């Protein structure tokens, strides 16, 4: 299970919930470039190899605020 963190600004930008259960599909490179302070090495190692692939992410109630699990990846059209 691979998780990524989205801060409140990113959640707002992508119309995702920071605290409650939610899910969405986003391009990995868009997520990577959306963090104003930049991502740490761990997140870059996860997201950069995915390039423009679309990733499905999901947040369940037990996850910490802003933490989303990558559930699937797919090539962008």
FIKOLZA-1660 file (N, C-alpha, C; in steps of 0.1 Angstrom, whole numbers, plus 5000, padded with zeros to 4 digits):
% residues 77
   i   px   py   pz ch aa at
   1 5008 4988 5000  A  X  N
   1 5000 5000 5000  A  X CA
   1 5009 5012 5000  A  X  C
   2 5008 5021 4990  A  X  N
   2 5015 5033 4989  A  X CA
   2 5006 5045 4991  A  X  C
   3 5010 5053 5000  A  X  N
   3 5003 5065 5003  A  X CA
   3 5010 5078 5000  A  X  C
   4 5003 5088 4996  A  X  N
   4 5008 5101 4994  A  X CA
   4 5001 5111 5002  A  X  C
   5 5007 5122 5005  A  X  N
   5 5001 5133 5013  A  X CA
   5 4997 5145 5004  A  X  C
   6 4985 5149 5006  A  X  N
   6 4980 5162 4999  A  X CA
   6 4977 5172 5010  A  X  C
   7 4983 5184 5010  A  X  N
   7 4980 5193 5020  A  X CA
   7 4966 5200 5017  A  X  C
   8 4962 5208 5026  A  X  N
   8 4948 5214 5025  A  X CA
   8 4946 5221 5012  A  X  C
   9 4957 5229 5008  A  X  N
   9 4956 5237 4996  A  X CA
   9 4954 5227 4984  A  X  C
  10 4962 5216 4983  A  X  N
  10 4960 5207 4972  A  X CA
  10 4947 5200 4972  A  X  C
  11 4942 5197 4984  A  X  N
  11 4928 5190 4985  A  X CA
  11 4918 5200 4980  A  X  C
  12 4919 5213 4983  A  X  N
  12 4910 5223 4978  A  X CA
  12 4911 5224 4963  A  X  C
  13 4923 5225 4958  A  X  N
  13 4926 5226 4944  A  X CA
  13 4920 5215 4936  A  X  C
  14 4921 5203 4941  A  X  N
  14 4916 5191 4934  A  X CA
  14 4902 5186 4938  A  X  C
  15 4896 5195 4947  A  X  N
  15 4882 5191 4951  A  X CA
  15 4882 5178 4959  A  X  C
  16 4892 5176 4967  A  X  N
  16 4892 5164 4975  A  X CA
  16 4891 5168 4990  A  X  C
  17 4886 5158 4998  A  X  N
  17 4884 5161 5012  A  X CA
  17 4897 5159 5020  A  X  C
  18 4900 5167 5029  A  X  N
  18 4912 5166 5037  A  X CA
  18 4910 5157 5049  A  X  C
  19 4898 5157 5054  A  X  N
  19 4895 5149 5067  A  X CA
  19 4887 5137 5064  A  X  C
  20 4877 5137 5055  A  X  N
  20 4867 5127 5054  A  X CA
  20 4871 5117 5042  A  X  C
  21 4864 5106 5041  A  X  N
  21 4866 5097 5031  A  X CA
  21 4864 5103 5017  A  X  C
  22 4872 5100 5007  A  X  N
  22 4871 5106 4994  A  X CA
  22 4880 5098 4985  A  X  C
  23 4878 5101 4972  A  X  N
  23 4887 5095 4962  A  X CA
  23 4887 5103 4949  A  X  C
  24 4897 5101 4941  A  X  N
  24 4898 5109 4929  A  X CA
  24 4908 5103 4919  A  X  C
  25 4909 5109 4908  A  X  N
  25 4919 5104 4897  A  X CA
  25 4926 5117 4893  A  X  C
  26 4939 5117 4894  A  X  N
  26 4948 5128 4891  A  X CA
  26 4961 5123 4884  A  X  C
  27 4966 5132 4875  A  X  N
  27 4979 5129 4869  A  X CA
  27 4990 5131 4880  A  X  C
  28 5000 5121 4880  A  X  N
  28 5010 5121 4890  A  X CA
  28 5019 5134 4889  A  X  C
  29 5022 5139 4876  A  X  N
  29 5030 5151 4875  A  X CA
  29 5023 5163 4880  A  X  C
  30 5010 5164 4878  A  X  N
  30 5002 5175 4883  A  X CA
  30 5002 5176 4898  A  X  C
  31 5001 5164 4905  A  X  N
  31 5002 5163 4919  A  X CA
  31 5015 5168 4924  A  X  C
  32 5026 5163 4917  A  X  N
  32 5039 5167 4921  A  X CA
  32 5042 5182 4920  A  X  C
  33 5037 5188 4909  A  X  N
  33 5040 5202 4907  A  X CA
  33 5030 5211 4915  A  X  C
  34 5020 5206 4921  A  X  N
  34 5010 5214 4928  A  X CA
  34 5014 5217 4942  A  X  C
  35 5024 5211 4948  A  X  N
  35 5028 5214 4962  A  X CA
  35 5037 5226 4962  A  X  C
  36 5033 5237 4968  A  X  N
  36 5040 5249 4967  A  X CA
  36 5054 5249 4973  A  X  C
  37 5055 5241 4984  A  X  N
  37 5068 5240 4990  A  X CA
  37 5077 5228 4985  A  X  C
  38 5071 5221 4975  A  X  N
  38 5078 5209 4970  A  X CA
  38 5077 5197 4978  A  X  C
  39 5078 5186 4972  A  X  N
  39 5076 5173 4979  A  X CA
  39 5090 5168 4984  A  X  C
  40 5090 5160 4995  A  X  N
  40 5102 5154 5000  A  X CA
  40 5106 5143 4990  A  X  C
  41 5118 5137 4993  A  X  N
  41 5124 5127 4984  A  X CA
  41 5115 5115 4983  A  X  C
  42 5109 5110 4994  A  X  N
  42 5100 5098 4993  A  X CA
  42 5088 5101 4983  A  X  C
  43 5082 5112 4984  A  X  N
  43 5071 5115 4974  A  X CA
  43 5076 5116 4960  A  X  C
  44 5087 5123 4958  A  X  N
  44 5093 5124 4945  A  X CA
  44 5096 5110 4939  A  X  C
  45 5102 5101 4947  A  X  N
  45 5105 5088 4942  A  X CA
  45 5092 5080 4938  A  X  C
  46 5081 5083 4944  A  X  N
  46 5068 5076 4941  A  X CA
  46 5062 5083 4928  A  X  C
  47 5062 5096 4928  A  X  N
  47 5054 5103 4918  A  X CA
  47 5062 5105 4905  A  X  C
  48 5075 5109 4905  A  X  N
  48 5082 5112 4893  A  X CA
  48 5082 5101 4883  A  X  C
  49 5085 5088 4887  A  X  N
  49 5085 5077 4877  A  X CA
  49 5071 5075 4870  A  X  C
  50 5061 5080 4876  A  X  N
  50 5047 5078 4870  A  X CA
  50 5045 5089 4859  A  X  C
  51 5053 5099 4859  A  X  N
  51 5051 5109 4849  A  X CA
  51 5037 5115 4847  A  X  C
  52 5031 5113 4835  A  X  N
  52 5018 5119 4833  A  X CA
  52 5007 5108 4835  A  X  C
  53 5011 5097 4841  A  X  N
  53 5001 5086 4843  A  X CA
  53 4990 5092 4853  A  X  C
  54 4978 5087 4851  A  X  N
  54 4967 5090 4860  A  X CA
  54 4967 5080 4871  A  X  C
  55 4967 5086 4883  A  X  N
  55 4966 5077 4895  A  X CA
  55 4952 5078 4902  A  X  C
  56 4947 5067 4906  A  X  N
  56 4935 5068 4914  A  X CA
  56 4939 5067 4928  A  X  C
  57 4933 5076 4936  A  X  N
  57 4937 5077 4950  A  X CA
  57 4924 5076 4959  A  X  C
  58 4926 5071 4971  A  X  N
  58 4914 5070 4980  A  X CA
  58 4918 5073 4994  A  X  C
  59 4910 5080 5001  A  X  N
  59 4912 5082 5015  A  X CA
  59 4901 5076 5023  A  X  C
  60 4904 5068 5033  A  X  N
  60 4894 5062 5042  A  X CA
  60 4895 5069 5056  A  X  C
  61 4884 5067 5063  A  X  N
  61 4883 5075 5076  A  X CA
  61 4895 5073 5085  A  X  C
  62 4901 5061 5085  A  X  N
  62 4912 5058 5095  A  X CA
  62 4925 5064 5091  A  X  C
  63 4926 5069 5078  A  X  N
  63 4938 5076 5073  A  X CA
  63 4940 5089 5080  A  X  C
  64 4952 5093 5082  A  X  N
  64 4955 5106 5088  A  X CA
  64 4950 5117 5078  A  X  C
  65 4947 5129 5083  A  X  N
  65 4942 5140 5074  A  X CA
  65 4952 5142 5062  A  X  C
  66 4946 5142 5050  A  X  N
  66 4954 5145 5038  A  X CA
  66 4961 5133 5032  A  X  C
  67 4961 5121 5039  A  X  N
  67 4968 5109 5034  A  X CA
  67 4959 5101 5025  A  X  C
  68 4964 5099 5012  A  X  N
  68 4956 5091 5002  A  X CA
  68 4964 5079 4998  A  X  C
  69 4957 5068 4996  A  X  N
  69 4963 5056 4991  A  X CA
  69 4962 5055 4976  A  X  C
  70 4973 5052 4969  A  X  N
  70 4972 5050 4955  A  X CA
  70 4966 5036 4952  A  X  C
  71 4955 5036 4945  A  X  N
  71 4948 5024 4943  A  X CA
  71 4950 5018 4929  A  X  C
  72 4954 5027 4919  A  X  N
  72 4956 5022 4906  A  X CA
  72 4963 5033 4898  A  X  C
  73 4971 5029 4888  A  X  N
  73 4977 5038 4879  A  X CA
  73 4973 5034 4864  A  X  C
  74 4972 5044 4856  A  X  N
  74 4969 5042 4842  A  X CA
  74 4975 5053 4833  A  X  C
  75 4979 5049 4821  A  X  N
  75 4985 5059 4811  A  X CA
  75 4974 5069 4808  A  X  C
  76 4979 5082 4807  A  X  N
  76 4971 5093 4803  A  X CA
  76 4969 5092 4788  A  X  C
  77 4957 5097 4783  A  X  N
  77 4955 5097 4769  A  X CA
  77 4960 5109 4763  A  X  C
% end
